[in-house]
């Protein structure tokens, strides 16, 4: 399902002394099946933008097109259930939203709320719990008896059980150790491929943006300032640093190698494996 953001502005607390402009004149398309990373420093408008993707927020100017549905400014929108079913959002620390007495009931809550019959909702729960790498045995346990990592997977299963076409990830690895972070990100990438999901990742991790995304969009001061492939975005690390952003560790390592050996590789490499191969070719007398 395509999503298109067209010249969108959003202001919090309009017509009050606390009115604040969060994003302005943002236009960006999310085609079906894309994996898009949205990066930017704190306060750049990333989270405000993502909440427009399933109409949790509605624009104060401009228009958001979600599939065939148009969400326009200054128009009272009704019947947004279908939109919110098709676009699932995984917020930071989603395990904080768990509340039911069993894992199964928690995962079933969303589908039941959207009109799925109980037997079908339970089957979705069984499928979703396997998709996040947990056994069916946990379905009858209390979510609060699970480890923190398992609780996060249960919360993610609750989103997947709604069978969305688009999944939006707002810093989904916050608070996890490096191993847990990689496991969760690999899981999302596998689901992205297997289910042909459109995946939109809001992240501070340049490594995750470089490794998984097809496209990267940069937000700064409420505006979309740049968009391109990871190769295009990270080939100009100086510009990212000026915007207060980091670059992937492998890119920093490549710059150090080039400076130390007085050479310039043909392109910016985004994985240590690719960089190692390129540097080995160079040292053995091959092309840069």
N, C-alpha and C positions, 0 to 999 in steps of 0.2 A: 504494500500500500504506500503510495506516494504521500509525502507531506510537503507543503510549500508555505514558507513564511514570506509575506509580501509587505514590505515597508512598515513593519510593525514597531509601534512604540508602546511602552507600558509605564504607567505612573502609579505608584502606591499612594493610598490615602488621598485621592483627588479631592480638591476643594476643601482641604483642611490645612492648618498651619504646618502639618507634617508631610505635606505632599513631596514626593521624591521621584525624580525621573530615573528609571532603572535601565531600560533599553530604549534605543531610538533608531528609527530608519533601518531596521534589520531586515534583510532579504536573503533567504537561503533555502535551497531545495534539498530534501532528503528522499532520493529515489528509492523505489522498492529494492530491497536486498542489499543496500549499502551498509557499510560499517563506518560511521562518522565519529571522530573524536572532537569534542569541543573543549578547548583549553583557554586559559586566561587566569590572571591573578585574582585574588579574592576581591569581590565587589565589581568584577568586570561585567556581570550580567548573565553568566552561564546558567545559574539555577533558575533565574527568572525566565530565560528563554525556554528551558526544557519544560517548564510548567505550562507553556502555551501548546505543547505538542499533544496534549490530550485534554485541553480546555480547562485545566485546573485554574489557570488564569486566562482571561480574555482581553484582547488588545484594547488599549485606549485610542489607538490609531492603527490603521492598516487592516490586514486580513490574514487569517491562517486557514489554509485548505488542507483538510485531513481526509484523504480519500476523495469522496464526492461531496463531503460536508464542508461548507464555508462558515467560518466563525469570524464575524465582522465586528468592528468597533461600533459602539453606540447602538447595539441591537441586542435585545434580550433573547438569549439562546435557550431553547428548550430541548428536552429529550437527548441529553448528552451521554446517556448510558452506553450506547453502542460505541461512541467514540472512545470512551474510557475503557471499554472492554477490549477494543482492538489495539489500543496503545497502553502498554503496561509500564509503570514506572517503579524502579527499584531505588528507593531513597537511601541516603547514608544511614548506616546502622538499622537496616530494615527489621532486625530481630526485636527492636523496641516496640514494634507494632503488633507483636504476637499477643494474643489475649485469651484464646479458647482453652478448654481443659485438656483437649487432646490435639496432637499434630494433625490428625485427619480432619477434625472439625475446623481447625484454623485454615488449612489449605482449601477446604470446601466452601469457606465463607464467601469468597469472591464469586465463584460460579453460581452458588445458590442465590446470591444477591442479584445476579444478572439473569435469573430465571431458568437455570439449568436444574433438572430434576435430581433428587437426591442420589439415586443409583448411578446416574451418569457423572455427577459431581464426585462421588467416591471413586469411580473408575479414573477420573482425571487426577484425583489425588494420588492414586497408586502409580499412575504413569509419571506424574510430575516428581514424586519423591525419588523414583529411579533415575530420572533425568538429572537430578542434582547430586547423584552419587550416594544416596542413602538407601538402606534396605526398607522393605515394607514393614518390618518389625517396629519401626519407630512410630508408625501411624497411630498406634493406641497409647503411646506414651504422652506424658505432659511435655509440651515444648520447653518448659522451665526446668526439666530434669536433664536436658541435653547440654552439651558443651556449647560455648559461644559460636564456634565455627559451624556446628550442626544447626543451631538456631538460625543462623544467617541463611543456610541452605534451605531450611524449612520456609522461611519468609520468601525466598526467591521462588520456591516451588509454588507458593500461593499465587504469585504473579503468573507463572507459567501455566497454571491450571486454568486460567481464564483464556488460554490459547490466543494470545495477542498476535497481531501481524507485525507490530513494532515493539521493541523493548528499549526503554530509556534507562540508562544506568547513571545515577548521580553518586560519584565517588564510591563505587560498590565495594572497594577493598579497604575502606577506611578502618584503621585500628587493627588490621591483620598483620601477622608477621610475614616475611618475604615468601616463605613456602606457602602459607595460606593464600596470600595475594595471587601467586602464580596459579595455584589450583583453581581459584575462583575465576580468574581471567581466562584460563584455558577452557574451563567449563562453558563460559559464555561464548567463547569463539566456536567451540564445538556445536553448541545449540544454534548459533548464528548460521553455520554451514548446513547442519542437518535439517533445520526447519525453515531455511531460507528467510530468516527474520531480518528485518531492517533493525540495525543496532546503533544506538546513539549513546556514546560514552562521554560523560562529563568527568574530567579527571585533572589532577595536578601532576600525575605521573607521565613524564615525557617518554619514559621507557614503554609504558603500556600504549600510548598513542602511536609511537613509532612501530611497535611490534604488531599490533592488531588492526589498525585502522586502514581503510582505503583512502579516506580523505580526512584532513584536519582543518577545523575552523578555529580562528583565534578571535576571542572577544577582548576588547579593551575599552574601558570607560563607557560601557553600554552599547558599543558599536561592534559590528563585524568588520575587522580590519584586514584580514587575510584568510584565504582558503586555498588549499592545494593538497597534493599527495604528500605523504611523510617525507619523501625524497626532496620535494620542492621546499617544504617548510623548514626542514632541518639543514638544508644546504646553506642557509644564511644565519648561522648561530649568533652573530653579532647583533642582528636586528631583534632576535628573541630576547637577548640579554637586556637590550635597551627598554624592552617592554616589561621587564621584571620577571621574565620567564627563564627557566632552566633549559638545558638541552640534554638529550640522552647521554648517559655515561660513555657509551661507545663513541659518540661523536666527539666528546671532549678528549678521549683517548687518541682518536685519529688525529686531532689537531696537534696534540703533543708529539706524536710520532713524526708527523710531517715537519714540525719545527725542529725536532732533534736531528732528523736525518736530512733536512734541507730538501725535501721532495714535496710533490703535490700529487696526490692520487686523483684518478679520473673523476671520482664522484664521492659523495658522502655516503658512508656505509652505516646501516642501521642495526646490524647484529654483529657480535664479536666474531661469529663464524665467517661472515662475509668479509669483514676487515682482515681477519687472519689469512684467508685465502688470497686476497688482493696483495697484502704485504709480502706473503711468501712468493707470489709470482714476481713481484718487483725485485726482491732480493736474489731470486734465481735468474734474473736477467730477462724476465718476460716483460710484457707491456704493463704500464701503470693502470 
